[in-house]
Amino acid sequence: MTPQELQVVRLAAAGHTNKEIAAQLFLSPRTVGHHLYKAYPKLGVTGRAELAHLD
């Protein structure tokens, strides 16, 4: 997983929206969504709700 994907995943797991993550990391919300889409299979999850349950 790339460092940026990891940052996005951590913020999403903490409950932030794509728009909030985008503003914090100076990305577009669409780019945030892309990072999450690429990270889900790497983490073995299918959606945002499952991120909170990862260790």
LINGI-V753916 format. One record per helix or strand. SS is the DSSP state (@ for helix, = for strand). FROM is the first residue (numbers start at 1). LEN is the number of residues. If there is no record, write none. Layout:
ss = <SS:SS>
from = <FROM:FROM>
len = <LEN:LEN>
This chain:
ss = <@:@:@:@>
from = <3:18:29:48>
len = <11:8:15:6>
